[in-house]
Amino acid sequence: MNVSRNLILITLSFLISISPIISQTQHSEFLKKYGQTQLATVGNEPITYEQIERAYQKNISKQKPYLYLLNRDSIVDFVKLYSNYRLKVIDAKDKKLDKDSSVQAEIQQNRKILAESFLFEKKLTEPNVNLMLERRNIEAKVAIILTTFEQGPNKDTTSAFKKINEAMDKLKKGENFGAIAREYCDDKDLGNNGGLIEQWITSGKVQREIENAIYETQPGNVYSKIIYTPYAYFIVKVLAKEPRKMVLGGHILVRIQDLNDTLNYKKKVDSILTLIRNGASFEKLAKELSDDKFTADKNGSFDEYYSRSTGFEKNKSQLNPSFENALFTLKDGEISDVVKTNIGFHIIKRYATKNPVLDNERDDLRNLYRKQYYEFDKQAFLDSIYKEMKLSINERNLANLITYIDSNKIKMNLNWADSLPKE
């Protein structure tokens, strides 16, 4: 195989210099102009850009709609990957493997498996993950009321449903949500807080039934239906919706080490704040005086962007609600007054704000979908096809057939079906 490095680099020069192409018409024009550009040679077979683009379009997990929108290294890697694949195909043909009946049977089986995977990827995984990514532009503040029921094969949901219905009836009459939550919510801590969930919520952070209700409801409104889940009934009220932002912050911490001496710790943090208000450097004081040694080494900065609904970018941990509220109340460059949390007193600085990079979250959401919802959606999809095709299964005949099947034998004997009764 000869993959010309110079040829690839020359081709890359125009691939990565063009502006992003979106429309199908522009893409077709691009292929007319550059499609026959030779990127590699495998044996005597030239490999053109158009061939590689077609192969890229068959890639289920492609990052961008077209190959030329990838970065330079990714384009080179894909060219090499495709060239190696073509080399293996040529080698297989030279060995007459394409004429071998056992190889042909294996190819057909693999095609069937791949076709099934491709179908479910396109019909289920891809659209659901895209929806979750779209929703991740927004985060919501919500309150809930829930009534629970005992789990098990004979679980009785009657009393829980009656209770949640009473709560919904009162809400429809205009009664206060917080008061109803305190009266009816089976999670007493949540109920005592008026049903308010402290953390902001975005896609992938709550059960799908609740998430759908949140994104279908306008701020200030209660979702019109009672939501059933396998462990509880829910009423959901959306309090607020805001664009999701990533914020870079930092702080100076005066840790409370003796609860009997809180006043002195407060005096210390007040004196630090006075210095800052009088022009002293926040970063210098953070390095010298903060009791958070991890951030002190970074001049007070967390050195990592934070979202109210997904936490820090890397470790996903969440800030104390009081700290978080203060951070997101600030504008970039502003410094807060003293904020008290369970560990001490803080002076908080907000450095910068950015929009979330949703492509960086795609893999996590895909894994989440495959783990929690894929099998359920797959069965529902198949059931809809069975219904459309009016497919029915004769359970009696199927049970009789199973008694004749020995899974150990059918793998060894391809003629096992000949031993089955004719009726």
N, C-alpha and C positions, 0 to 999 in steps of 0.2 A: 504493500500500500504506500502511496505517496501523497501525503497531505502537505501541499506547498505552504510553508509558513509565510513566505512573502505574498503569495496569492491571497491567503486569508487576511493578512494585514491590510493589503490594498483594498480588498472588498470591504473590510470593516470600516475603512476610512469614510466610505459613503454611507454605510449602514447606520453608523452611530452619529453621523453629522446631520442627517435629515431630521426635520421636526416630526413629532409624533403624528402618525397618520391614523385617522379614525374611520372615515367612511369607506365602504366597500369599493366605491368608484375610484377613490384615490389609491387604495390598495391594488386594484387591478392595473392602474396606470404604473404603479411602482414595479409590479411584476413584468409588465411589458418592457420596461426600461432595463431592469436588472435581473430578470428571472433566469436568463441563460448564462449569467456570469458563472464561470467555473471556479469552484472553491476547493476542489480536491480531485484526485484521481485514484481509483481503486483498481489495480490491475490495468486493463486497457479501458476501463469504464470511467468517463468523466462524471463528476458529481456537480450539478448546478445548484444555484441558490433556490430555484423553483422546486426542485426535488426535496431539498432540505426543509423548505417552508411547508410543503405538503406533509412531511413526516412530523414536523413540529405541531401542525394542526391536529394530528391524531393523538398528541400527548395530553392525557387527561388532566394532569396537574400543571399545565403551562401557567407561567406567572403573568405573561402579557398576551394580548390578543394576536400579536405577530412577532416573529422571531427578531426582526430588526429593532424592536423596541426594548430588547434586553440590553444589559450592559455588555461591554466588550468581552470580558472573560466568559460570560455565560454563552455568548454566541460561539466563541472558539470551542468551548467544551461540547456544545451540541453538534458542531461540525465534526469534531473528532469522534463523538459517540455514533453519529450516523455513518461515518466512514468505516468505523470498526464493524458496524452491523452489516454493511454491504460486503465487506471482506469475508465475513462468516458465511454470507449467502453464496458468494462465488465459490468458496471452499467446499460448501455442502454440495453444490451442483457438480463440481469436479469429482467428488466422491460418489456421485449418483444417488445421494441420499434422497433426492426429490422423487426417485422412482421406487423407493423402498416402501412396501405396503404398511409395515408397522410404523414407520415414521409418518406416513400419510395419515394413519389412524390417530396418531398422537397429535398431529397438527390440527386435525378436525376437532378433536376434543378440546384442545387449547383455544381454538377459535370460538368454540361454544362458550367456554368459561369467560374468555375476554369480552365476548359480545354481551354476556349477561352483566359483567362488571361495568362495562361501558354504559349500558342502558340505565342501570340504577344510579350510576354516577351522574349522568345527564338529567335524569328525571327526578332524582331525589336529593343527592348530596349537594350538587352544585347549586341548584336554585335555593335550597334552604340555607346554605352557608352564605350565599350572596345576600339573602334577606337579612340574616343576622348581622353581616357586615354593614349593610345600609342602616340598620337600626342603631348600630354602635356610634353613629354620629350624634345621637341624642341620649341624654340620661334623664331619669325621672325621680322625683321625690314622691313616695307613695305612703298611704296608710292602709292597713288591712284589718279585717275582723275574721277570725277563723273559729270554726267549731270542729272538734275532733271526734273520732269514733274508734272503738277498739278494732284491732287488726285480727286477721285470721279468716279461715274459710267460711265461717258462719257469722261474719261481722254484721252488726245491725246498725244501719246508718239513719234509722228513722228519727231518733231523738235529736241527733246532730242536725239533720235537715230541717226539722221543725223549729229548732232554735235559731238557725241562720235565717230561716224564712221570716220569723218574727222580727229579727233585726232589720232585714231588708224592708219589710212593711213599714217600720217606723222611720227608716231613712227616706222612703218615698213620700212620707207625710211631712218631711222637712225637719225632722229632729236632728240634733247635733251629732255628727259622726263620732267625735271624741267621746261623748257621753254614752253613745250606744256601744262603742268599743269597750269602754270600762265595764259596762253591764253584761255584755254577751261574749266577749272574746275569751276563749278557753286558755289562751296563753296570757296569764295574769300580768306578767311584767309588760308585755306588749299592750295589753288592755289598759293598764294604769298609765301608759304613755299615750293614750288616745289612739292606739293602733299605729302610731308613727314608727316607720322603719328608719333608723338613724342613717343608714348608708344609702347613698344614691344608687339607682339601679339602671343598668343598661342590658343589652341583649346577652343572653347566655348566663345571667346571674341568678335567675329564678326559674321555676318550672315553666315550661312553654305555655301552658294554659293561662298562667298568670301574666307572663310576658305579653302574650297576644292581647289580653285585656288592657294592659297598660298602654300599649302602642295604639290601641283603637279608641282610647278615651282622651278627651280634651282636659287640660288642667282645670281643677275646681269641680270636676264631675265624678260621680260614682258610676262604675261600670254597671250596665243595666241588668246583667245576669249574675246569678250565683254560680261560682266556679267549683266544679267537683274535681278533686284529685284523689288518688288511692288512699290518702290518710286524713283528709280534712276537706271541709267546705270553706270557701273564701268569698268575702266581699272586698272589692278593691276600690279605693279612691285615689285618683291622681291629683296630687297637690301642686306640682310644678313640673315643667319640662324645659330643659335648656340644652343648647349645643354642648356637646362633650368637649372639654378642653384638657390639655396636659400642661401642668404648671411646674416650673422649677422653683423650689423654695429652699429656705434655710432658717436656722434659728440659733439663738443663744439660750442655753438652758442653765437655770439655777435650780439644781435638784434639791428637793426637800428630803433631808436625811434624818431629821428629828421633828416629829409632828408637834412636839411641845415648843418648838422654836421657830414656828412658821413666820412670825412677824419679822425676825431678823433676815430670813431668806427673802422676804418681800422687800425689805429695805435695800438689800443688795441689788436685786434686779431693777428696782426703781432708780438706783444711782447709776446703773449701767445705761438705762434708757435715757436718763438726763444727759449723760455724756454724748450719746448718739444724737439726741435732739440739738445739742450744742455744736455738732459738727464733727464729732469723733467718728472714726471709721468702724462701721459695723463689722467688717471682715477682720480687722485687727483685734477688736475686742472679743469676737467669737473665738479667735485662735488662742487668745490669752486667758479668757475668763470662763468660757462655756464648760459646763460639766458633761456635755456630750462629746466625748473624746473622738468618736468616729467622725462627726461633722466638724469638730474644731480643727482637725488636721486639714480640712478642706475649706477653711475660713468660714465655717458655719453652713456651707451649702450641703444639701442632700446629694448633690451631684447626679441626680436622676429625676426624670420628670414623673409627675404624679397625676392620676385621674381620680376623681371622687368615686367613680363607680367600678374601676378596675384596679385601683391601687398603684403602687410603683411599677414602672415598666418592667423591671427585672425580677424582683422577688415577690411582687403582687401584694405585699403587706399593706395594711390600711392605717392611716393616721387616726389619732384620737379625734372624735367628732368636734370638740371645741377647738382644737388646733386646726383641723381641716376647714371649719367655717371661717376662722380668722384669716387663714391663708387665701381662701377664695374670695373673701371680701376685699382684699387689697388689690391695687393695680400694680402692674409691673414697676419695680423700682421702689415701691412703698414699704415702710416698716410699721409694724403694728404697735399698739400699746401692749402692756403686759397681759399675757394670757395664762390662765391657770389650768393645769390638767392634773391627772392623778399622780404624776411623777414629779411635778414641780412647776416653776414659773418660766415662761418662754417670752422672748422677743423674736418675732417672726419677720422674715423678709421674703418678698416675692420678687424673683429675679426676671423670669421670662415666661411666656405662654406660647404654646403651639397647638395646632390641630393634631389629633391622633393619626398615625400612619397605619391605616386600616389593613394594608397588605401584610404588615408585620403580625397581625392578629389572625390572619386567615387559617394558618395551620392549627392553632389552638382551638379555634371555633370548629374546624373540620373534625378534629379529634373528639371534641365535645359532642358534636352531632352524631358521629358514628357510634359513640359509646352510649348515648342516652336515647336517641330517637330513631336511628336508622332502621333497626329491625322492626320496630312498630310500623314505621312508614312503608317499609318494604312489603310487609304483610298486607297492609291496607291497599297498597298499589296493586298487588297480585289479586286481592279479593275483588277489586273494582274490575279488573280484566276478566276474571272468572264470571262475574255477574254480567258483564257486557257480552261475553261469548256464550252465556247461558250454560256454563260448564257445571256438571254435577258429577259426583263420585258415588258409585255404588259401594257403600261401606261394607256390605256383606261379602261381595265378590273380592274386594280388596283384602279383607281379613282372611279369606280363604287362600288368596294368592300368597300372602305373607307366610302362611304355614308351610308352603313349598319352597321357600327361599332360604338357602343356606349361604350366608354372606361369605363364608370361607371358601365354598366351592365355586361360586359364580366368578370369583376373581381368578380361579385357576382354569375353569372350563367355560369357554366362550359359547358352548352349545347347551348350556344348562337349561335354557328355556324349552328345549325339545322334550324334557321330562314332565312338563306341566300338562295337566288334563286339558282336553280340547274344549271343555265347557266350563 
